[in-house]
Amino acid sequence: MADIDTISKYLIQHYPDHFACFTLARDDVEVIEVIETEQPTIRARH
C-alpha cells in the first residue's frame, strides 16, 4: 500500500491538473493550489 501512496503523492504534486481531471472524470477542473498535508510523526515513549 505504501507504493501506491508514494505514486499518488508524486502524481498529485507534479501533475495536479491532470490528476484532478482524471479522478473527477471532468475536463473543466482548475487546480488553484496544492496543499501540503504531511504531518510530523510524534511517538511517545513510556
N, C-alpha and C positions, 0 to 999 in steps of 0.2 A: 504494500500500500504506500510505503514511503516513496517508491519510484514514481508512482502516479502523482503524488503530491508535488514532488520536485519538478516534474514535467509541466504540471499545471501552473505552478508559480512562474516558471520560466516563460511560458506562453503568454500568461496574463501580463507580466512585466514588459515583455518585448513586443508583443502584438496585441495590445488591449482592444483595439477596434475590431480586428478580425475575430478575436476570441469571443467578444460580446455578440457580434453578429451571428457567429456560429451557434453559440449556446442559446440565444434567444430566437433563432431562426427568423431573423429580420434583417433587412438591408439598411434601414433608416436609424441606425444606432450611432450616437456620437459620444465618445468617451471624453469626459472633461478632465478627470484626474484619476490616477491610480493611487489608492490609499494604502499605505504600508500597514499591515496588520500583524506583523511579528510581535510577539510578546516575550519578554525575558522569562526564562525558566528560573524559578526560585525553589530550592529544595531545603526543607527543614531537617536539621539533624537532631536526633534525640539521644 
